[in-house]
């Protein structure tokens, strides 16, 4: 059994952590820590949705409990260092929401502290386990596309009302997911071309993101915008033997009146990926590719194996540093845009 304590009780915990841990017999959420001022401001009604979990405003109660194996930090990035350091110094493994740390220097400090104590510190890059991305990985592994020439990845919304002067939250809040997905497949890029700016407030926001990554002869484009009314395919892939498209598998429906529940059923066939390629006999093949199921609990299962059985960390330190460097460079460019 792996006992978990979570720090924070916002959207991430309610919708992207707890619903995927309900079925895990080997993982137990023992605590959720909330600051007293958060409980006063936000209320405590939602705590009653989770009677088996002990809610506390005393951080030391978590840190001094020898049964707690893992502390999951789901707070704003400006408090990640404080909580991560406290947990590691009390011999707890840590899983930290994205972005892992405010800077590369701080991230490296946390990784070094964890290594010095024989502990695991890891970023919660759960979107590696989105059903649409898992489906893309399956197609890439099949080799049916031949040599991959180009991949386009979209993470778009139509919500221009959220563009605000002085708000640089889109790179670190949205694009971080798609950047990490591609780094998890291809590793460190050979070259990067950035177009990061604001539609309405140049130099004062980052609401338009178009980044080209080059891996050998493969080009991967990450696009993220809040001014896209008609849906693009989530992934478009072209190879020298064929092409693949997959529309987004979407997000689980959030429940404002109780615990969010998620479906682990395969999505409807009308949203499966489309694959067209020339096979080894020169014959055209067209396939509907069954979608994989979104399950962020997979990350926890892999982390469990790393903690309990010395398995491999599912998100490597060097991948986190690569992503943070890309985010820092992109933000710098956005701030200079005119």
C-alpha positions as CSV (number, residue, x, y, z in Angstrom):
1,X,0.0,0.0,0.0
2,X,1.2,3.5,-0.8
3,X,-0.2,6.2,1.4
4,X,-0.6,9.7,-0.1
5,X,-1.0,13.1,1.3
6,X,-2.2,15.9,-1.0
7,X,-1.5,19.6,-0.5
8,X,-4.2,21.7,-2.0
9,X,-7.9,21.0,-2.8
10,X,-8.6,22.9,-6.0
11,X,-9.5,21.9,-9.6
12,X,-6.5,19.6,-10.1
13,X,-7.2,17.5,-7.0
14,X,-11.0,17.3,-7.5
15,X,-10.9,16.5,-11.2
16,X,-7.6,15.1,-12.3
17,X,-6.3,13.2,-9.2
18,X,-9.0,11.9,-6.9
19,X,-11.3,10.4,-9.6
20,X,-8.5,8.3,-11.1
21,X,-7.4,6.9,-7.7
22,X,-10.7,5.5,-6.6
23,X,-10.1,2.2,-8.2
24,X,-6.5,1.8,-7.0
25,X,-6.4,-0.9,-4.3
26,X,-2.7,-0.3,-3.7
27,X,-2.9,3.5,-3.3
28,X,-4.7,5.3,-0.5
29,X,-5.2,9.0,-0.1
30,X,-4.9,9.4,3.6
31,X,-4.7,13.3,4.0
32,X,-5.5,16.5,2.2
33,X,-3.9,19.6,3.6
34,X,-5.6,22.9,3.2
35,X,-4.6,26.3,4.6
36,X,-7.0,27.7,7.1
37,X,-7.5,30.8,5.1
38,X,-8.5,28.7,2.0
39,X,-11.0,26.8,4.1
40,X,-12.5,30.1,5.3
41,X,-12.6,31.7,1.8
42,X,-13.7,28.6,-0.2
43,X,-15.7,26.8,2.4
44,X,-15.6,23.2,3.6
45,X,-18.7,21.7,1.9
46,X,-16.7,19.7,-0.6
47,X,-14.7,18.0,2.1
48,X,-17.8,16.0,3.1
49,X,-17.7,14.4,-0.4
50,X,-14.6,12.4,0.7
51,X,-15.4,10.9,4.1
52,X,-12.4,8.4,4.1
53,X,-9.9,11.2,3.7
54,X,-8.6,13.2,6.7
55,X,-8.5,16.9,6.0
56,X,-6.0,18.9,8.1
57,X,-4.7,22.4,8.4
58,X,-1.6,21.2,10.2
59,X,1.2,20.5,7.7
60,X,3.3,18.8,10.3
61,X,0.6,16.2,10.9
62,X,1.4,15.0,7.3
63,X,5.1,15.4,7.5
64,X,5.5,13.6,10.8
65,X,3.3,10.7,9.8
66,X,5.6,7.8,9.0
67,X,2.8,6.0,7.1
68,X,2.8,8.7,4.4
69,X,5.0,7.7,1.4
70,X,4.1,10.4,-1.1
71,X,3.2,14.0,-0.9
72,X,1.4,15.4,-3.9
73,X,1.7,19.2,-4.3
74,X,-1.2,20.7,-6.1
75,X,-0.8,24.4,-5.3
76,X,0.3,27.5,-7.2
77,X,3.8,27.3,-8.6
78,X,5.0,30.0,-6.2
79,X,4.7,27.6,-3.3
80,X,6.0,24.5,-4.9
81,X,9.6,25.0,-3.6
82,X,8.5,25.5,0.0
83,X,6.3,22.4,0.1
84,X,8.6,20.2,-1.9
85,X,11.6,21.1,0.3
86,X,9.6,20.4,3.5
87,X,8.3,17.1,2.3
88,X,11.8,15.9,1.1
89,X,13.4,17.0,4.3
90,X,10.9,14.8,6.2
91,X,11.7,11.8,4.0
92,X,8.6,11.9,1.7
93,X,8.6,11.3,-2.0
94,X,7.0,14.1,-3.9
95,X,4.8,14.5,-7.0
96,X,4.5,18.1,-8.1
97,X,1.9,19.7,-10.4
98,X,3.1,21.4,-13.5
99,X,5.0,23.6,-13.9
100,X,7.3,21.7,-11.6
101,X,9.2,24.8,-10.3
102,X,9.3,28.5,-11.2
103,X,12.9,28.2,-12.6
104,X,15.3,25.6,-13.9
105,X,17.7,26.4,-11.0
106,X,15.0,25.7,-8.4
107,X,14.0,22.5,-10.2
108,X,17.5,21.2,-10.2
109,X,17.8,22.1,-6.5
110,X,14.7,19.9,-5.7
111,X,16.0,17.0,-7.9
112,X,19.4,17.2,-6.1
113,X,17.9,17.3,-2.7
114,X,15.7,14.2,-3.6
115,X,18.7,12.3,-4.9
116,X,20.7,13.1,-1.8
117,X,18.0,11.5,0.4
118,X,17.3,8.6,-1.8
119,X,13.8,9.9,-2.7
120,X,11.8,10.5,-5.8
121,X,10.8,14.0,-6.9
122,X,8.7,14.0,-10.1
123,X,6.5,16.3,-12.1
124,X,2.9,15.4,-12.6
125,X,2.8,15.3,-16.4
126,X,-0.4,13.4,-16.4
127,X,-1.4,14.4,-20.0
128,X,0.9,11.7,-21.3
129,X,-2.0,9.5,-20.4
130,X,-4.7,11.3,-22.4
131,X,-6.5,8.8,-24.6
132,X,-5.9,10.8,-27.8
133,X,-2.1,11.0,-27.1
134,X,-1.9,7.3,-26.2
135,X,-3.6,6.6,-29.5
136,X,-1.1,8.7,-31.3
137,X,1.8,6.8,-29.6
138,X,0.2,3.5,-30.6
139,X,0.1,4.6,-34.3
140,X,3.7,5.9,-34.2
141,X,4.9,2.6,-32.7
142,X,3.1,0.6,-35.4
143,X,5.5,1.9,-38.1
144,X,2.6,2.1,-40.6
145,X,3.4,5.8,-41.3
146,X,7.0,5.0,-42.3
147,X,9.4,7.8,-41.5
148,X,7.5,10.6,-39.8
149,X,7.8,13.9,-41.6
150,X,5.5,16.1,-39.6
151,X,3.3,16.2,-36.6
152,X,0.9,19.0,-35.6
153,X,-0.5,19.1,-32.1
154,X,-3.3,21.5,-31.1
155,X,-4.6,22.6,-27.7
156,X,-7.1,25.3,-28.6
157,X,-10.1,27.0,-27.2
158,X,-12.4,29.8,-28.3
159,X,-12.4,32.1,-25.2
160,X,-10.9,35.5,-26.3
161,X,-12.5,37.0,-23.2
162,X,-9.8,35.4,-21.2
163,X,-7.0,37.3,-22.9
164,X,-5.9,39.9,-20.3
165,X,-3.1,42.4,-20.2
166,X,-0.3,41.2,-18.0
167,X,-1.5,37.6,-18.0
168,X,1.3,35.2,-19.1
169,X,-0.5,32.0,-18.1
170,X,-1.0,30.2,-21.4
171,X,2.4,28.7,-22.0
172,X,2.8,27.4,-18.4
173,X,-0.9,26.5,-18.1
174,X,-1.8,24.9,-21.4
175,X,1.1,24.5,-23.8
176,X,3.2,22.8,-21.2
177,X,1.1,19.7,-21.7
178,X,1.6,19.4,-25.4
179,X,5.3,20.3,-25.2
180,X,5.8,17.6,-22.6
181,X,4.0,15.0,-24.7
182,X,6.3,15.6,-27.6
183,X,9.4,15.6,-25.4
184,X,8.3,12.3,-23.9
185,X,8.4,10.8,-27.4
186,X,11.4,12.4,-29.1
187,X,13.5,13.8,-26.3
188,X,15.6,17.0,-26.6
189,X,15.0,18.9,-29.9
190,X,17.8,19.6,-32.3
191,X,16.4,23.0,-33.0
192,X,13.3,25.1,-32.0
193,X,11.6,28.0,-33.7
194,X,9.3,30.1,-31.5
195,X,6.2,32.3,-32.3
196,X,4.8,33.2,-28.9
197,X,2.9,36.4,-28.6
198,X,-0.5,38.0,-27.8
199,X,-3.3,38.7,-30.2
200,X,-4.5,41.7,-28.3
201,X,-1.7,42.8,-26.0
202,X,1.7,42.2,-27.7
203,X,4.4,42.0,-25.1
204,X,1.8,41.7,-22.3
205,X,0.4,38.2,-22.7
206,X,1.1,34.8,-24.4
207,X,-2.3,33.8,-25.7
208,X,-1.0,32.7,-29.2
209,X,1.6,29.9,-29.2
210,X,3.1,28.3,-32.3
211,X,6.4,26.4,-31.7
212,X,8.3,24.3,-34.2
213,X,10.5,21.5,-32.9
214,X,13.0,19.7,-35.1
215,X,14.2,16.2,-34.4
216,X,16.4,15.0,-37.2
217,X,14.2,15.1,-40.3
218,X,11.0,15.2,-38.3
219,X,9.2,18.5,-37.6
220,X,6.7,18.8,-34.7
221,X,4.5,21.9,-34.4
222,X,2.8,22.7,-31.1
223,X,-0.1,25.2,-31.5
224,X,-2.1,26.7,-28.6
225,X,-4.6,29.6,-29.0
226,X,-7.8,30.9,-27.4
227,X,-9.1,32.3,-30.7
228,X,-10.0,29.0,-32.5
229,X,-13.8,28.7,-33.1
230,X,-13.7,25.6,-35.3
231,X,-12.0,22.5,-34.0
232,X,-8.8,21.3,-35.5
233,X,-7.7,17.7,-35.2
234,X,-5.8,17.3,-31.9
235,X,-3.1,15.5,-33.8
236,X,-2.2,15.4,-37.5
237,X,0.7,13.2,-38.6
238,X,2.3,12.8,-42.1
239,X,4.9,10.2,-42.9
240,X,6.4,8.9,-46.1
241,X,4.0,6.0,-46.1
242,X,0.8,7.6,-44.9
243,X,-1.1,10.0,-42.7
244,X,-3.1,10.0,-39.4
245,X,-5.5,12.4,-37.8
246,X,-7.2,12.2,-34.4
247,X,-9.6,14.7,-32.9
248,X,-9.5,15.4,-29.1
249,X,-10.9,12.9,-26.7
250,X,-12.0,15.8,-24.6
251,X,-12.1,16.1,-20.8
252,X,-14.1,14.3,-18.2
253,X,-17.3,16.1,-17.1
254,X,-16.8,18.0,-13.9
255,X,-19.5,17.6,-11.2
256,X,-20.2,20.8,-9.2
257,X,-22.6,18.9,-6.8
258,X,-20.4,15.9,-5.8
259,X,-17.3,14.0,-6.5
260,X,-16.3,13.9,-10.2
261,X,-16.6,10.5,-11.8
262,X,-14.8,9.3,-14.9
263,X,-15.6,6.7,-17.5
264,X,-13.0,4.2,-18.4
265,X,-15.0,3.0,-21.5
266,X,-13.5,3.4,-24.9
267,X,-14.9,6.5,-26.7
268,X,-17.5,6.2,-29.5
269,X,-16.2,5.0,-32.9
270,X,-17.1,8.2,-34.6
271,X,-14.2,9.9,-32.8
272,X,-11.6,7.2,-33.4
273,X,-8.5,8.2,-35.3
274,X,-8.2,7.9,-39.1
275,X,-5.2,6.2,-40.6
276,X,-4.4,5.9,-44.3
277,X,-1.2,4.3,-45.5
278,X,0.5,2.2,-48.2
279,X,1.4,-1.2,-46.8
280,X,4.5,-3.3,-47.6
281,X,2.8,-4.7,-50.7
282,X,2.1,-1.3,-52.2
283,X,-1.6,-1.5,-51.3
284,X,-3.5,1.4,-49.8
285,X,-5.0,0.7,-46.4
286,X,-7.6,2.8,-44.5
287,X,-8.3,2.1,-40.9
288,X,-10.3,3.5,-38.0
289,X,-7.9,3.3,-35.1
290,X,-9.7,2.4,-31.8
291,X,-9.1,5.1,-29.2
292,X,-7.1,4.4,-26.0
293,X,-8.8,5.4,-22.8
294,X,-7.7,8.4,-20.8
295,X,-6.4,7.3,-17.4
296,X,-4.3,9.5,-15.2
297,X,-4.1,6.8,-12.7
298,X,-1.5,5.1,-14.9
299,X,1.0,7.7,-13.8
300,X,0.3,6.8,-10.2
301,X,0.7,3.1,-11.0
302,X,4.1,3.7,-12.6
303,X,5.1,6.0,-9.7
304,X,4.1,3.3,-7.2
305,X,6.4,0.8,-9.0
306,X,9.2,3.4,-8.9
307,X,8.7,4.0,-5.1
308,X,8.0,0.5,-3.9
309,X,9.8,-1.7,-6.4
310,X,12.6,0.5,-7.7
311,X,10.9,0.8,-11.1
312,X,11.7,3.6,-13.6
313,X,10.3,7.1,-13.0
314,X,7.7,7.7,-15.7
315,X,8.7,11.4,-16.0
316,X,12.5,11.8,-16.0
317,X,14.3,14.7,-14.4
318,X,16.0,15.7,-17.7
319,X,12.6,15.9,-19.5
320,X,11.3,18.3,-16.9
321,X,14.3,20.5,-17.3
322,X,14.0,20.5,-21.1
323,X,10.3,21.5,-20.9
324,X,11.1,24.3,-18.3
325,X,13.8,25.6,-20.6
326,X,11.4,25.8,-23.6
327,X,8.8,27.5,-21.4
328,X,11.3,30.1,-20.2
329,X,12.5,30.8,-23.7
330,X,9.0,31.1,-25.0
331,X,8.0,33.4,-22.3
332,X,11.0,35.7,-22.9
333,X,10.0,35.9,-26.6
334,X,6.4,36.7,-25.7
335,X,7.5,39.6,-23.5
336,X,9.6,41.0,-26.3
337,X,6.8,40.8,-28.9
338,X,5.5,44.0,-30.4
